[in-house]
């Protein structure tokens, strides 16, 4: 297997053409579904008294049981007000802590397995017991999913789409919490990882193969005035780049935060979510928070 990244053909204006075929999309979808299966098994296991670290370890074991040997990043877990990233000041605060889950707490599971180079980066929000604030926030998340794909289909610059999400957040009376992520990112591009080594080695929570792949993409995109990291700055002031994007709008009301994360497919002339059979969409279809 070659260790070089596949370089997409360029279209007029320097924008790359969509690089994946249906088989590739099926593989990305399979890995995304694997990630959600693992998150749902952990959600069925979780109960008051467990810590974030114990839950992250359980999520890691579920991934390993599915044959996962490498990840875009290690499993992240946040409980209670940590789902809203309150008082987060350094990247180390994102790592699983000793916070104990109690009745009524919201929580978020985030994992990104890689299988045969295909990545599925997902976020799963849930709660233990009753939490009306969480119910409200999660019910509103569907509007962000609809807004993002509609704006990308319009080929609006990515920084403008980010600000449209901000405007909806303000209209709902929530706080934008994805701005707390490093680089203020709401999304990042996902490409097939073709580097063979090292598998399962992480630095600051991110896989070494992923860091090297993303670094190459960052350099290549910057040469064309684009970025594989989607935020609200000048680097994202360009039309949506064809490819796959892991999109994660994260909102909060006071101490309750929630998010979803899933893959958005951006083609040369369209955009759509890779899979509509995901937990947060099923939840909305069922008309409830569970």
C-alpha positions in Angstrom: 0.0 0.0 0.0 1.3 3.4 -0.9 2.0 5.8 2.0 1.3 8.8 -0.1 -2.0 10.7 0.1 -4.2 10.5 -3.0 -4.1 14.0 -4.5 -7.4 15.0 -6.0 -7.6 16.6 -9.5 -8.1 20.3 -9.5 -11.1 22.1 -11.0 -11.0 25.6 -12.4 -10.1 28.1 -9.7 -7.9 25.5 -7.9 -10.8 23.8 -6.0 -10.2 20.0 -5.8 -12.8 17.6 -7.3 -14.7 15.2 -5.0 -12.3 12.3 -4.6 -14.5 9.5 -3.3 -16.6 6.8 -5.0 -19.6 5.0 -3.6 -17.5 2.2 -2.2 -15.5 4.8 -0.2 -18.7 6.4 1.1 -20.0 3.0 2.2 -16.8 2.3 4.1 -16.9 5.7 5.9 -20.6 5.1 6.7 -19.8 1.7 8.1 -17.2 3.1 10.4 -19.5 5.9 11.5 -22.2 3.3 12.4 -19.6 1.3 14.3 -18.8 4.3 16.4 -22.4 5.0 17.1 -23.0 1.3 18.1 -20.2 1.6 20.6 -21.5 4.8 22.0 -25.0 3.3 22.4 -23.7 0.3 24.2 -21.9 2.6 26.6 -25.1 4.6 27.0 -26.9 1.4 28.0 -24.2 0.6 30.5 -23.7 4.0 32.1 -25.2 4.8 35.5 -24.7 7.2 38.4 -21.4 6.7 40.2 -19.1 6.1 37.2 -16.5 8.7 36.3 -15.6 10.2 33.0 -12.3 8.2 32.9 -14.1 4.9 33.6 -16.6 5.7 30.9 -13.9 6.7 28.4 -12.1 3.4 29.1 -15.4 1.5 28.6 -15.9 3.2 25.2 -12.3 2.3 24.3 -13.0 -1.3 25.1 -16.1 -1.3 23.0 -14.2 0.1 20.1 -11.5 -2.6 20.5 -14.1 -5.3 20.6 -15.2 -4.1 17.2 -11.7 -4.5 15.9 -10.6 -0.9 16.1 -6.9 -0.5 16.5 -6.4 3.2 15.8 -8.4 6.4 16.3 -8.4 10.0 15.0 -8.5 10.9 18.7 -8.9 9.0 22.0 -12.4 8.7 23.4 -13.6 11.9 25.1 -16.3 12.0 27.8 -17.9 15.0 29.6 -20.3 15.0 32.5 -22.5 17.7 33.9 -21.4 21.3 33.4 -18.3 19.9 31.7 -20.7 19.2 28.7 -20.9 23.0 28.4 -17.1 23.5 28.7 -17.6 25.9 31.6 -14.3 27.4 32.7 -12.2 25.4 30.2 -8.9 27.3 29.8 -6.5 24.7 28.4 -6.6 21.7 26.0 -5.9 19.4 28.9 -9.3 20.1 30.4 -10.9 18.3 27.5 -9.5 15.0 28.6 -11.6 12.7 30.7 -11.6 13.6 34.4 -12.6 12.1 37.7 -16.0 13.8 37.5 -18.7 11.4 38.9 -22.0 11.0 37.1 -25.0 11.8 39.2 -28.8 11.5 38.6 -30.1 14.2 36.2 -26.7 14.9 34.6 -26.2 15.3 30.9 -23.2 13.6 29.3 -21.4 13.6 25.9 -19.4 10.7 24.4 -17.1 11.5 21.5 -15.0 8.9 19.6 -13.3 8.7 16.2 -12.3 5.1 15.2 -10.3 4.4 12.1 -10.7 1.2 10.2 -8.6 0.5 7.1 -7.9 4.2 6.9 -11.6 5.2 7.0 -12.6 7.5 9.9 -15.9 7.8 11.7 -15.9 10.9 14.1 -19.1 11.0 16.2 -20.6 12.8 19.1 -23.4 11.3 21.2 -25.3 13.3 23.8 -27.5 11.8 26.4 -28.6 12.2 30.1 -29.2 10.1 33.2 -32.6 10.6 34.6 -34.7 13.7 34.1 -33.3 17.0 32.8 -35.8 19.3 31.1 -33.1 21.8 30.1 -31.3 19.0 28.3 -34.6 18.0 26.6 -35.0 21.5 25.2 -31.4 21.9 24.0 -31.4 18.5 22.2 -34.8 19.1 20.6 -33.4 22.3 19.1 -30.2 20.6 17.7 -32.1 19.4 14.7 -32.4 22.9 13.4 -28.6 23.2 13.3 -28.3 20.0 11.3 -30.9 21.4 8.7 -29.2 24.9 8.6 -25.7 23.6 8.0 -26.5 21.4 5.1 -28.8 24.1 3.5 -26.1 26.8 3.8 -23.4 24.5 2.4 -25.6 23.6 -0.6 -25.8 27.3 -1.3 -22.0 27.3 -1.5 -21.8 30.0 1.1 -18.2 30.6 2.5 -17.6 28.3 5.4 -17.0 31.3 7.8 -20.4 32.6 6.8 -22.0 29.3 7.6 -20.3 29.3 11.0 -21.8 32.8 11.6 -25.2 31.6 10.5 -25.0 28.9 13.2 -23.9 31.6 15.7 -27.0 33.6 14.8 -29.3 30.6 15.3 -27.6 30.0 18.7 -28.3 33.5 19.8 -31.9 33.3 18.5 -32.4 30.2 20.7 -30.9 31.8 23.7 -28.0 29.4 23.9 -24.2 29.7 24.0 -21.9 28.6 21.2 -19.5 26.1 22.8 -17.7 24.8 19.7 -15.8 28.1 19.8 -14.1 26.7 22.9 -12.5 23.8 20.9 -8.9 24.5 19.9 -9.0 26.8 16.8 -12.7 27.5 17.5 -13.6 24.8 15.0 -17.1 23.6 14.2 -15.8 21.0 11.8 -12.7 19.5 10.2 -12.1 17.6 7.0 -11.8 13.8 7.1 -9.7 12.1 4.5 -8.7 8.5 4.2 -5.6 7.8 6.3 -3.1 5.9 4.1 0.0 6.1 6.2 0.8 2.5 7.4 2.6 3.4 10.7 2.4 4.0 13.6 -0.9 2.5 14.5 -2.4 3.2 17.9 0.1 5.8 18.9 -1.3 9.0 20.3 0.2 12.5 21.1 -2.0 14.8 23.2 -5.0 12.6 22.5 -4.7 12.5 18.7 -3.4 9.6 16.6 0.1 10.2 15.1 -1.1 8.9 11.7 -4.0 11.4 11.9 -1.7 14.3 12.9 0.6 13.6 10.0 -2.3 13.3 7.5 -4.0 16.4 8.7 -0.7 18.3 8.7 -0.2 17.4 5.0 -3.8 18.5 4.2 -3.3 21.7 6.1 -0.2 22.6 4.1 -1.7 21.6 0.8 -5.0 23.5 1.5 -3.2 26.7 2.7 -1.3 26.8 -0.5 -4.6 27.3 -2.2 -6.1 29.7 0.4 -8.2 27.1 2.1 -8.2 25.2 5.4 -9.2 21.7 6.4 -10.3 23.3 9.7 -13.7 25.0 9.6 -13.9 28.0 11.9 -15.0 31.6 11.7 -11.7 33.2 10.7 -10.0 34.3 7.4 -8.7 30.8 6.8 -12.3 29.5 6.3 -13.3 32.4 4.0 -13.8 30.1 1.0 -16.5 28.0 -0.6 -17.0 24.5 0.9 -14.2 22.2 -0.1 -15.4 18.9 -1.7 -14.8 16.0 0.6 -16.0 14.7 3.9 -16.3 17.0 6.9 -16.8 15.9 10.6 -19.3 18.6 11.7 -20.0 19.2 15.4 -22.2 22.1 16.5 -22.0 22.3 20.3 -24.5 24.5 22.2 -25.3 25.0 25.8 -27.8 26.6 28.1 -26.2 27.5 31.5 -24.6 24.3 32.8 -26.1 21.9 30.2 -24.3 21.3 26.9 -25.1 19.0 24.0 -23.8 18.3 20.5 -23.9 16.0 17.6 -21.0 15.1 15.4 -21.3 13.2 12.1 -19.9 13.3 8.5 -21.2 15.8 6.0 -20.5 14.9 2.3 -19.7 17.9 0.2 -19.5 17.1 -3.6 -18.7 19.4 -6.5 -22.3 20.7 -6.6 -24.2 19.3 -3.6 -24.0 18.5 0.1 -25.8 15.9 2.3 -25.3 14.0 5.5 -23.6 10.7 5.0 -26.2 8.8 7.0 -29.7 9.8 8.2 -30.0 6.7 10.4 -28.1 8.1 13.3 -29.2 8.3 17.0 -29.9 12.0 17.2 -32.0 11.9 14.0 -33.9 8.9 15.2 -34.6 10.6 18.5 -36.1 13.7 16.7 -38.2 11.5 14.4 -39.6 9.7 17.5 -40.6 13.2 18.8 -38.7 12.9 22.1 -35.4 13.4 23.9 -34.8 9.7 24.4 
